[in-house]
Amino acid sequence: MTPELKDRIDKLTQEHKILVFMKGSKLMPQCGFSNNVVQILNSLGIKYETVNVLDDPDIRQGIKEYSNWPT
């Protein structure tokens, strides 16, 4: 991961208390796992933001390295 990408992800995570990197958006999740997370957070009334990893291949790959989670 480049230092610039790490800085972008750092900034995003610092700007939002709860941030979900997912396929799609909270208004239109594009996979079952993303939809499950959205439904859970919505049912609990939790405020959160999302980043659609499908819109940015660098973020999609980088968040895997950043979080040390391969999927």
Phi and psi restraints in degrees (value plus and minus 20) as a CYANA .aco file:
   2 THR   PHI     -95.7   -55.7
   2 THR   PSI     135.4   175.4
   3 PRO   PHI     -79.6   -39.6
   3 PRO   PSI     -54.0   -14.0
   4 GLU   PHI     -85.2   -45.2
   4 GLU   PSI     -62.3   -22.3
   5 LEU   PHI     -87.0   -47.0
   5 LEU   PSI     -61.6   -21.6
   6 LYS   PHI     -79.4   -39.4
   6 LYS   PSI     -61.6   -21.6
   7 ASP   PHI     -82.6   -42.6
   7 ASP   PSI     -60.6   -20.6
   8 ARG   PHI     -81.4   -41.4
   8 ARG   PSI     -66.3   -26.3
   9 ILE   PHI     -87.7   -47.7
   9 ILE   PSI     -62.0   -22.0
  10 ASP   PHI     -75.1   -35.1
  10 ASP   PSI     -67.3   -27.3
  11 LYS   PHI     -82.2   -42.2
  11 LYS   PSI     -65.7   -25.7
  12 LEU   PHI     -79.2   -39.2
  12 LEU   PSI     -65.8   -25.8
  13 THR   PHI     -91.4   -51.4
  13 THR   PSI     -45.9    -5.9
  14 GLN   PHI     -99.9   -59.9
  14 GLN   PSI     -46.3    -6.3
  15 GLU   PHI     -97.6   -57.6
  15 GLU   PSI     -40.7    -0.7
  16 HIS   PHI    -150.9  -110.9
  16 HIS   PSI     110.7   150.7
  17 LYS   PHI     -82.5   -42.5
  17 LYS   PSI     -63.7   -23.7
  18 ILE   PHI    -146.8  -106.8
  18 ILE   PSI     100.6   140.6
  19 LEU   PHI    -153.0  -113.0
  19 LEU   PSI     108.0   148.0
  20 VAL   PHI    -130.8   -90.8
  20 VAL   PSI      99.8   139.8
  21 PHE   PHI    -108.4   -68.4
  21 PHE   PSI      96.4   136.4
  22 MET   PHI    -168.3  -128.3
  22 MET   PSI     150.4   190.4
  23 LYS   PHI    -107.7   -67.7
  23 LYS   PSI      94.8   134.8
  24 GLY   PHI      77.4   117.4
  24 GLY   PSI    -181.2  -141.2
  25 SER   PHI    -148.0  -108.0
  25 SER   PSI     153.0   193.0
  26 LYS   PHI     -85.7   -45.7
  26 LYS   PSI     -43.7    -3.7
  27 LEU   PHI    -103.6   -63.6
  27 LEU   PSI     -44.5    -4.5
  28 MET   PHI    -167.7  -127.7
  28 MET   PSI      56.2    96.2
  29 PRO   PHI     -81.4   -41.4
  29 PRO   PSI     123.2   163.2
  30 GLN   PHI    -134.7   -94.7
  30 GLN   PSI      -3.6    36.4
  31 CYS   PHI    -175.1  -135.1
  31 CYS   PSI     142.4   182.4
  32 GLY   PHI     -82.0   -42.0
  32 GLY   PSI     -61.4   -21.4
  33 PHE   PHI     -85.4   -45.4
  33 PHE   PSI     -63.0   -23.0
  34 SER   PHI     -81.7   -41.7
  34 SER   PSI     -63.2   -23.2
  35 ASN   PHI     -82.2   -42.2
  35 ASN   PSI     -61.3   -21.3
  36 ASN   PHI     -80.9   -40.9
  36 ASN   PSI     -64.5   -24.5
  37 VAL   PHI     -82.3   -42.3
  37 VAL   PSI     -65.3   -25.3
  38 VAL   PHI     -80.4   -40.4
  38 VAL   PSI     -65.3   -25.3
  39 GLN   PHI     -83.0   -43.0
  39 GLN   PSI     -61.2   -21.2
  40 ILE   PHI     -84.5   -44.5
  40 ILE   PSI     -70.4   -30.4
  41 LEU   PHI     -82.7   -42.7
  41 LEU   PSI     -62.0   -22.0
  42 ASN   PHI     -83.6   -43.6
  42 ASN   PSI     -62.6   -22.6
  43 SER   PHI     -85.1   -45.1
  43 SER   PSI     -47.4    -7.4
  44 LEU   PHI    -109.0   -69.0
  44 LEU   PSI     -24.2    15.8
  45 GLY   PHI      49.8    89.8
  45 GLY   PSI       7.3    47.3
  46 ILE   PHI    -106.2   -66.2
  46 ILE   PSI     114.4   154.4
  47 LYS   PHI    -101.5   -61.5
  47 LYS   PSI     112.9   152.9
  48 TYR   PHI    -175.9  -135.9
  48 TYR   PSI     143.8   183.8
  49 GLU   PHI    -142.3  -102.3
  49 GLU   PSI     142.4   182.4
  50 THR   PHI    -149.6  -109.6
  50 THR   PSI     134.8   174.8
  51 VAL   PHI    -143.6  -103.6
  51 VAL   PSI     102.9   142.9
  52 ASN   PHI    -102.7   -62.7
  52 ASN   PSI      86.4   126.4
  53 VAL   PHI     -89.0   -49.0
  53 VAL   PSI     -37.5     2.5
  54 LEU   PHI     -91.8   -51.8
  54 LEU   PSI     -40.7    -0.7
  55 ASP   PHI    -101.4   -61.4
  55 ASP   PSI     -35.2     4.8
  56 ASP   PHI    -165.9  -125.9
  56 ASP   PSI      79.6   119.6
  57 PRO   PHI     -78.7   -38.7
  57 PRO   PSI     -52.7   -12.7
  58 ASP   PHI     -85.3   -45.3
  58 ASP   PSI     -64.6   -24.6
  59 ILE   PHI     -84.8   -44.8
  59 ILE   PSI     -61.5   -21.5
  60 ARG   PHI     -77.7   -37.7
  60 ARG   PSI     -65.1   -25.1
  61 GLN   PHI     -98.0   -58.0
  61 GLN   PSI     -61.9   -21.9
  62 GLY   PHI     -83.4   -43.4
  62 GLY   PSI     -56.7   -16.7
  63 ILE   PHI     -87.0   -47.0
  63 ILE   PSI     -47.9    -7.9
  64 LYS   PHI     -84.4   -44.4
  64 LYS   PSI     -62.9   -22.9
  65 GLU   PHI     -92.4   -52.4
  65 GLU   PSI     -62.4   -22.4
  66 TYR   PHI     -79.2   -39.2
  66 TYR   PSI     -63.7   -23.7
  67 SER   PHI    -111.5   -71.5
  67 SER   PSI     -26.3    13.7
  68 ASN   PHI      36.6    76.6
  68 ASN   PSI      18.9    58.9
  69 TRP   PHI    -149.2  -109.2
  69 TRP   PSI      95.2   135.2
  70 PRO   PHI     -95.1   -55.1
  70 PRO   PSI     -29.6    10.4
